[in-house]
């Protein structure tokens, strides 16, 4: 019985950690090195302001950002074929759909971005309900 309790606690704790992040951060708080990484991915240019940024793991693995020109998301895997980098300028966005999963223990809420004539993609945000609402409101402006 004791082993079952330990296994439950491990699984519960692990699933919680996978959905955890520090929440969205102001783009101005990103270091020059972090900003350079995002620019090298092609997700913003030197004159573009990053308004908000969020990651579910670490900046080198995943990111979701709102700039003054676009919405963007990336997921980087060691095996390149599993990596994904998506973005859309505001003028190319047809519609946005919010999926609030803030009460979920293991899933992050997301904003589904529908581009005109192209596939949609998702921006994930993981924080408390208020942080998620701020992120979505900034994206919807």
N, CA and C atoms as a LAMMPS dump frame, in Angstrom:
ITEM: TIMESTEP
0
ITEM: NUMBER OF ATOMS
423
ITEM: BOX BOUNDS ff ff ff
-5.0000000000000000e+02 5.0000000000000000e+02
-5.0000000000000000e+02 5.0000000000000000e+02
-5.0000000000000000e+02 5.0000000000000000e+02
ITEM: ATOMS id mol type element x y z
1 1 1 N 0.827 -1.195 0
2 1 2 C 0 0 0
3 1 3 C 0.869 1.256 0
4 2 1 N 1.949 1.212 0.768
5 2 2 C 2.828 2.379 0.848
6 2 3 C 3.434 2.713 -0.514
7 3 1 N 3.808 1.675 -1.266
8 3 2 C 4.355 1.901 -2.606
9 3 3 C 3.329 2.56 -3.518
10 4 1 N 2.061 2.195 -3.385
11 4 2 C 1.007 2.8 -4.2
12 4 3 C 0.903 4.294 -3.923
13 5 1 N 1.028 4.674 -2.657
14 5 2 C 0.962 6.086 -2.289
15 5 3 C 2.126 6.839 -2.914
16 6 1 N 3.33 6.266 -2.846
17 6 2 C 4.498 6.915 -3.438
18 6 3 C 4.362 7.057 -4.952
19 7 1 N 3.848 6.018 -5.582
20 7 2 C 3.652 6.073 -7.036
21 7 3 C 2.629 7.149 -7.379
22 8 1 N 1.521 7.198 -6.631
23 8 2 C 0.507 8.22 -6.885
24 8 3 C 1.094 9.619 -6.733
25 9 1 N 1.817 9.836 -5.634
26 9 2 C 2.41 11.154 -5.404
27 9 3 C 3.395 11.527 -6.5
28 10 1 N 4.192 10.556 -6.96
29 10 2 C 5.141 10.823 -8.043
30 10 3 C 4.403 11.203 -9.328
31 11 1 N 3.4 10.406 -9.685
32 11 2 C 2.658 10.685 -10.924
33 11 3 C 1.901 12 -10.84
34 12 1 N 1.275 12.27 -9.719
35 12 2 C 0.543 13.521 -9.554
36 12 3 C 1.498 14.705 -9.605
37 13 1 N 2.605 14.611 -8.909
38 13 2 C 3.607 15.686 -8.906
39 13 3 C 4.21 15.893 -10.274
40 14 1 N 4.494 14.815 -10.988
41 14 2 C 5.091 14.919 -12.326
42 14 3 C 4.142 15.574 -13.304
43 15 1 N 2.873 15.177 -13.28
44 15 2 C 1.929 15.766 -14.238
45 15 3 C 1.743 17.242 -13.954
46 16 1 N 1.772 17.625 -12.688
47 16 2 C 1.661 19.036 -12.348
48 16 3 C 2.84 19.827 -12.847
49 17 1 N 4.04 19.265 -12.767
50 17 2 C 5.236 19.98 -13.218
51 17 3 C 5.245 20.171 -14.719
52 18 1 N 4.716 19.207 -15.451
53 18 2 C 4.714 19.345 -16.897
54 18 3 C 3.807 20.473 -17.35
55 19 1 N 2.802 20.798 -16.575
56 19 2 C 1.898 21.865 -16.985
57 19 3 C 2.298 23.21 -16.38
58 20 1 N 3.347 23.202 -15.566
59 20 2 C 3.736 24.427 -14.867
60 20 3 C 4.644 25.296 -15.713
61 21 1 N 4.481 26.551 -15.543
62 21 2 C 5.435 27.515 -16.073
63 21 3 C 5.385 28.692 -15.127
64 22 1 N 6.204 29.647 -15.363
65 22 2 C 6.191 30.822 -14.513
66 22 3 C 5.127 31.806 -14.976
67 23 1 N 4.419 31.48 -16.013
68 23 2 C 3.415 32.376 -16.548
69 23 3 C 4.038 33.325 -17.558
70 24 1 N 3.212 34.06 -18.255
71 24 2 C 3.717 34.994 -19.265
72 24 3 C 4.589 36.079 -18.632
73 25 1 N 5.63 36.461 -19.36
74 25 2 C 6.507 37.539 -18.897
75 25 3 C 6.508 38.667 -19.923
76 26 1 N 6.759 39.849 -19.444
77 26 2 C 6.88 41.01 -20.314
78 26 3 C 8.071 40.792 -21.239
79 27 1 N 7.899 41.082 -22.514
80 27 2 C 8.972 40.892 -23.487
81 27 3 C 10.229 41.662 -23.145
82 28 1 N 10.089 42.803 -22.475
83 28 2 C 11.254 43.603 -22.086
84 28 3 C 12.119 42.875 -21.059
85 29 1 N 11.56 41.866 -20.388
86 29 2 C 12.314 41.113 -19.383
87 29 3 C 13.216 40.045 -20.003
88 30 1 N 13.048 39.78 -21.293
89 30 2 C 13.902 38.794 -21.952
90 30 3 C 15.316 39.343 -22.09
91 31 1 N 16.299 38.473 -21.908
92 31 2 C 17.687 38.899 -22.061
93 31 3 C 17.994 39.122 -23.539
94 32 1 N 19.076 39.808 -23.81
95 32 2 C 19.502 40.033 -25.197
96 32 3 C 19.785 38.701 -25.886
97 33 1 N 20.352 37.754 -25.157
98 33 2 C 20.647 36.425 -25.704
99 33 3 C 19.35 35.691 -26.07
100 34 1 N 18.342 35.78 -25.196
101 34 2 C 17.051 35.139 -25.469
102 34 3 C 16.371 35.791 -26.668
103 35 1 N 16.399 37.091 -26.714
104 35 2 C 15.792 37.817 -27.84
105 35 3 C 16.49 37.454 -29.146
106 36 1 N 17.817 37.356 -29.117
107 36 2 C 18.578 36.976 -30.305
108 36 3 C 18.167 35.584 -30.786
109 37 1 N 17.95 34.65 -29.858
110 37 2 C 17.503 33.308 -30.215
111 37 3 C 16.16 33.378 -30.942
112 38 1 N 15.227 34.149 -30.411
113 38 2 C 13.903 34.288 -31.028
114 38 3 C 14.018 34.934 -32.409
115 39 1 N 14.883 35.916 -32.55
116 39 2 C 15.094 36.559 -33.856
117 39 3 C 15.68 35.564 -34.86
118 40 1 N 16.624 34.724 -34.425
119 40 2 C 17.228 33.727 -35.324
120 40 3 C 16.197 32.708 -35.8
121 41 1 N 15.168 32.47 -35.001
122 41 2 C 14.084 31.574 -35.428
123 41 3 C 13.194 32.235 -36.479
124 42 1 N 13.352 33.542 -36.672
125 42 2 C 12.548 34.276 -37.645
126 42 3 C 11.206 34.732 -37.101
127 43 1 N 11.09 34.81 -35.77
128 43 2 C 9.804 35.137 -35.165
129 43 3 C 9.646 36.597 -34.799
130 44 1 N 10.688 37.374 -35
131 44 2 C 10.595 38.825 -34.859
132 44 3 C 11.852 39.421 -35.479
133 45 1 N 11.78 40.701 -35.781
134 45 2 C 12.961 41.375 -36.309
135 45 3 C 13.49 42.332 -35.242
136 46 1 N 14.599 42.956 -35.508
137 46 2 C 15.275 43.804 -34.517
138 46 3 C 14.422 44.993 -34.083
139 47 1 N 13.525 45.46 -34.949
140 47 2 C 12.697 46.624 -34.633
141 47 3 C 11.35 46.246 -34.025
142 48 1 N 11.101 44.962 -33.89
143 48 2 C 9.814 44.477 -33.397
144 48 3 C 9.825 44.387 -31.865
145 49 1 N 8.755 44.85 -31.258
146 49 2 C 8.634 44.796 -29.797
147 49 3 C 7.951 43.495 -29.382
148 50 1 N 8.586 42.721 -28.514
149 50 2 C 7.943 41.543 -27.933
150 50 3 C 7.158 42.035 -26.723
151 51 1 N 5.852 41.889 -26.795
152 51 2 C 4.978 42.397 -25.742
153 51 3 C 4.879 41.396 -24.592
154 52 1 N 4.556 40.146 -24.899
155 52 2 C 4.478 39.086 -23.902
156 52 3 C 5.102 37.811 -24.448
157 53 1 N 5.68 37.025 -23.541
158 53 2 C 6.309 35.758 -23.911
159 53 3 C 5.962 34.716 -22.854
160 54 1 N 5.702 33.484 -23.3
161 54 2 C 5.452 32.388 -22.369
162 54 3 C 6.077 31.119 -22.915
163 55 1 N 6.518 30.26 -22.023
164 55 2 C 7.055 28.964 -22.401
165 55 3 C 6.533 27.91 -21.445
166 56 1 N 6.335 26.695 -21.922
167 56 2 C 5.892 25.616 -21.06
168 56 3 C 7.072 24.858 -20.454
169 57 1 N 8.242 24.947 -21.037
170 57 2 C 9.414 24.243 -20.526
171 57 3 C 10.557 25.228 -20.329
172 58 1 N 11.269 25.504 -21.388
173 58 2 C 12.33 26.5 -21.348
174 58 3 C 12.372 27.205 -22.688
175 59 1 N 12.974 28.361 -22.717
176 59 2 C 12.955 29.213 -23.901
177 59 3 C 13.545 28.536 -25.132
178 60 1 N 14.528 27.668 -24.953
179 60 2 C 15.16 26.985 -26.092
180 60 3 C 14.286 25.87 -26.656
181 61 1 N 13.319 25.396 -25.884
182 61 2 C 12.455 24.302 -26.323
183 61 3 C 11.123 24.772 -26.887
184 62 1 N 10.537 25.792 -26.236
185 62 2 C 9.22 26.235 -26.69
186 62 3 C 9.002 27.69 -26.321
187 63 1 N 8.156 28.325 -27.105
188 63 2 C 7.813 29.705 -26.81
189 63 3 C 6.554 30.117 -27.533
190 64 1 N 5.863 31.05 -26.927
191 64 2 C 4.639 31.616 -27.471
192 64 3 C 4.734 33.106 -27.223
193 65 1 N 4.627 33.899 -28.286
194 65 2 C 4.847 35.318 -28.093
195 65 3 C 3.874 36.187 -28.866
196 66 1 N 3.687 37.359 -28.277
197 66 2 C 2.879 38.408 -28.876
198 66 3 C 3.828 39.568 -29.127
199 67 1 N 3.884 40.04 -30.362
200 67 2 C 4.696 41.213 -30.671
201 67 3 C 3.768 42.324 -31.152
202 68 1 N 4.346 43.449 -31.473
203 68 2 C 3.528 44.535 -32.014
204 68 3 C 3.146 44.288 -33.475
205 69 1 N 3.69 43.215 -34.098
206 69 2 C 3.386 42.917 -35.495
207 69 3 C 2.741 41.556 -35.724
208 70 1 N 2.944 40.603 -34.793
209 70 2 C 2.5 39.226 -35.056
210 70 3 C 2.278 38.424 -33.789
211 71 1 N 1.668 37.252 -33.984
212 71 2 C 1.569 36.21 -32.976
213 71 3 C 2.452 35.075 -33.453
214 72 1 N 3.18 34.437 -32.542
215 72 2 C 4.116 33.4 -32.949
216 72 3 C 4.24 32.315 -31.888
217 73 1 N 4.575 31.107 -32.341
218 73 2 C 4.774 29.974 -31.447
219 73 3 C 5.839 29.058 -32.034
220 74 1 N 6.6 28.421 -31.159
221 74 2 C 7.582 27.442 -31.624
222 74 3 C 7.747 26.318 -30.615
223 75 1 N 8.133 25.17 -31.151
224 75 2 C 8.456 23.988 -30.369
225 75 3 C 9.689 23.392 -31.038
226 76 1 N 10.792 23.303 -30.323
227 76 2 C 12.045 22.823 -30.892
228 76 3 C 12.391 21.466 -30.277
229 77 1 N 12.565 20.479 -31.129
230 77 2 C 12.956 19.125 -30.716
231 77 3 C 14.376 18.849 -31.202
232 78 1 N 15.044 17.913 -30.56
233 78 2 C 16.386 17.512 -30.987
234 78 3 C 16.335 16.948 -32.41
235 79 1 N 15.281 16.196 -32.696
236 79 2 C 15.072 15.679 -34.047
237 79 3 C 14.244 16.717 -34.81
238 80 1 N 14.875 17.344 -35.78
239 80 2 C 14.295 18.504 -36.454
240 80 3 C 12.909 18.27 -37.046
241 81 1 N 12.616 17.049 -37.509
242 81 2 C 11.318 16.816 -38.145
243 81 3 C 10.153 16.948 -37.171
244 82 1 N 10.44 16.952 -35.868
245 82 2 C 9.387 17.116 -34.871
246 82 3 C 9.266 18.557 -34.383
247 83 1 N 10.111 19.435 -34.873
248 83 2 C 10.062 20.845 -34.493
249 83 3 C 8.971 21.562 -35.283
250 84 1 N 8.499 22.666 -34.713
251 84 2 C 7.44 23.418 -35.366
252 84 3 C 7.608 24.908 -35.034
253 85 1 N 7.601 25.744 -36.067
254 85 2 C 7.692 27.193 -35.898
255 85 3 C 6.572 27.814 -36.724
256 86 1 N 5.695 28.563 -36.065
257 86 2 C 4.561 29.189 -36.74
258 86 3 C 4.415 30.631 -36.3
259 87 1 N 3.925 31.463 -37.209
260 87 2 C 3.637 32.854 -36.877
261 87 3 C 2.68 33.421 -37.913
262 88 1 N 2.042 34.512 -37.517
263 88 2 C 1.143 35.203 -38.436
264 88 3 C 1.153 36.687 -38.111
265 89 1 N 1.326 37.506 -39.15
266 89 2 C 1.161 38.943 -38.982
267 89 3 C -0.321 39.202 -38.702
268 90 1 N -0.604 40.242 -37.948
269 90 2 C -1.994 40.531 -37.578
270 90 3 C -2.899 40.673 -38.804
271 91 1 N -2.399 41.298 -39.851
272 91 2 C -3.251 41.504 -41.033
273 91 3 C -3.583 40.203 -41.768
274 92 1 N -2.847 39.116 -41.478
275 92 2 C -3.103 37.824 -42.114
276 92 3 C -3.987 36.905 -41.272
277 93 1 N -4.363 37.367 -40.092
278 93 2 C -5.176 36.542 -39.194
279 93 3 C -6.651 36.718 -39.532
280 94 1 N -7.306 35.594 -39.764
281 94 2 C -8.739 35.587 -40.059
282 94 3 C -9.556 35.588 -38.777
283 95 1 N -9.192 34.739 -37.827
284 95 2 C -9.924 34.676 -36.562
285 95 3 C -9.051 34.041 -35.481
286 96 1 N -9.469 34.262 -34.237
287 96 2 C -8.779 33.705 -33.075
288 96 3 C -9.813 33.006 -32.196
289 97 1 N -9.433 31.879 -31.64
290 97 2 C -10.336 31.133 -30.769
291 97 3 C -9.601 30.809 -29.473
292 98 1 N -10.169 31.199 -28.34
293 98 2 C -9.575 30.964 -27.03
294 98 3 C -10.096 29.648 -26.46
295 99 1 N -9.182 28.837 -25.95
296 99 2 C -9.546 27.602 -25.239
297 99 3 C -8.985 27.712 -23.826
298 100 1 N -9.871 27.957 -22.875
299 100 2 C -9.484 28.147 -21.48
300 100 3 C -9.409 26.802 -20.768
301 101 1 N -8.212 26.386 -20.429
302 101 2 C -7.996 25.156 -19.676
303 101 3 C -7.305 25.462 -18.349
304 102 1 N -7.527 26.669 -17.837
305 102 2 C -6.83 27.105 -16.629
306 102 3 C -7.156 26.244 -15.409
307 103 1 N -8.283 25.568 -15.411
308 103 2 C -8.63 24.708 -14.275
309 103 3 C -8.054 23.297 -14.429
310 104 1 N -7.417 23.008 -15.542
311 104 2 C -6.831 21.695 -15.774
312 104 3 C -5.481 21.575 -15.076
313 105 1 N -5.187 20.395 -14.551
314 105 2 C -3.899 20.166 -13.9
315 105 3 C -2.78 19.878 -14.895
316 106 1 N -3.13 19.388 -16.07
317 106 2 C -2.072 18.933 -16.971
318 106 3 C -2.092 19.549 -18.369
319 107 1 N -3.015 20.444 -18.653
320 107 2 C -3.064 21.055 -19.977
321 107 3 C -2.973 22.571 -19.868
322 108 1 N -2.317 23.169 -20.833
323 108 2 C -2.218 24.624 -20.884
324 108 3 C -3.337 25.18 -21.76
325 109 1 N -3.826 26.343 -21.406
326 109 2 C -4.806 27.028 -22.246
327 109 3 C -4.114 27.456 -23.536
328 110 1 N -4.909 27.703 -24.572
329 110 2 C -4.291 28.114 -25.827
330 110 3 C -5.195 29.051 -26.617
331 111 1 N -4.57 29.731 -27.526
332 111 2 C -5.231 30.605 -28.476
333 111 3 C -4.995 29.998 -29.851
334 112 1 N -6.057 29.615 -30.527
335 112 2 C -5.933 29.043 -31.868
336 112 3 C -5.975 30.185 -32.874
337 113 1 N -4.937 30.292 -33.669
338 113 2 C -4.783 31.372 -34.64
339 113 3 C -5.124 30.824 -36.027
340 114 1 N -6.161 31.373 -36.632
341 114 2 C -6.564 30.966 -37.982
342 114 3 C -6.079 32.026 -38.971
343 115 1 N -5.199 31.597 -39.871
344 115 2 C -4.67 32.506 -40.896
345 115 3 C -5.484 32.356 -42.176
346 116 1 N -5.609 33.435 -42.927
347 116 2 C -6.32 33.385 -44.209
348 116 3 C -5.59 32.447 -45.168
349 117 1 N -6.303 31.429 -45.618
350 117 2 C -5.765 30.527 -46.628
351 117 3 C -4.622 29.641 -46.169
352 118 1 N -4.372 29.538 -44.88
353 118 2 C -3.287 28.702 -44.369
354 118 3 C -3.772 27.91 -43.161
355 119 1 N -2.965 26.955 -42.751
356 119 2 C -3.3 26.154 -41.578
357 119 3 C -3.272 27.013 -40.315
358 120 1 N -4.038 26.613 -39.331
359 120 2 C -4.047 27.313 -38.051
360 120 3 C -2.907 26.789 -37.174
361 121 1 N -2.613 27.514 -36.121
362 121 2 C -1.639 27.066 -35.128
363 121 3 C -2.086 27.574 -33.772
364 122 1 N -1.416 27.1 -32.727
365 122 2 C -1.819 27.449 -31.369
366 122 3 C -0.691 28.145 -30.61
367 123 1 N -1.085 29.127 -29.81
368 123 2 C -0.199 29.767 -28.843
369 123 3 C -0.647 29.273 -27.478
370 124 1 N 0.256 28.61 -26.765
371 124 2 C -0.074 28.085 -25.449
372 124 3 C 0.365 29.069 -24.38
373 125 1 N -0.433 29.172 -23.342
374 125 2 C -0.095 30.022 -22.205
375 125 3 C -0.468 29.261 -20.939
376 126 1 N 0.45 29.281 -19.997
377 126 2 C 0.241 28.527 -18.772
378 126 3 C 0.558 29.422 -17.59
379 127 1 N -0.439 29.74 -16.846
380 127 2 C -0.281 30.566 -15.657
381 127 3 C -1.58 30.505 -14.892
382 128 1 N -1.753 31.398 -13.962
383 128 2 C -3.044 31.421 -13.285
384 128 3 C -4.068 32.075 -14.213
385 129 1 N -5.309 32.013 -13.828
386 129 2 C -6.399 32.496 -14.695
387 129 3 C -6.198 33.956 -15.103
388 130 1 N -5.775 34.798 -14.175
389 130 2 C -5.572 36.215 -14.487
390 130 3 C -4.446 36.413 -15.499
391 131 1 N -3.343 35.682 -15.339
392 131 2 C -2.224 35.805 -16.277
393 131 3 C -2.642 35.366 -17.677
394 132 1 N -3.41 34.284 -17.742
395 132 2 C -3.892 33.809 -19.036
396 132 3 C -4.819 34.833 -19.683
397 133 1 N -5.701 35.428 -18.901
398 133 2 C -6.62 36.431 -19.445
399 133 3 C -5.862 37.634 -19.999
400 134 1 N -4.824 38.075 -19.297
401 134 2 C -4.012 39.195 -19.781
402 134 3 C -3.36 38.82 -21.106
403 135 1 N -2.804 37.61 -21.182
404 135 2 C -2.158 37.142 -22.412
405 135 3 C -3.164 37.151 -23.568
406 136 1 N -4.346 36.58 -23.358
407 136 2 C -5.354 36.518 -24.407
408 136 3 C -5.847 37.898 -24.796
409 137 1 N -6.046 38.778 -23.823
410 137 2 C -6.505 40.131 -24.137
411 137 3 C -5.482 40.875 -24.987
412 138 1 N -4.205 40.74 -24.662
413 138 2 C -3.147 41.404 -25.458
414 138 3 C -3.141 40.854 -26.879
415 139 1 N -3.332 39.552 -27.018
416 139 2 C -3.335 38.941 -28.353
417 139 3 C -4.549 39.373 -29.167
418 140 1 N -5.641 39.598 -28.503
419 140 2 C -6.891 39.945 -29.205
420 140 3 C -6.96 41.417 -29.588
421 141 1 N -6.077 42.242 -29.067
422 141 2 C -6.114 43.682 -29.373
423 141 3 C -5.667 43.993 -30.757
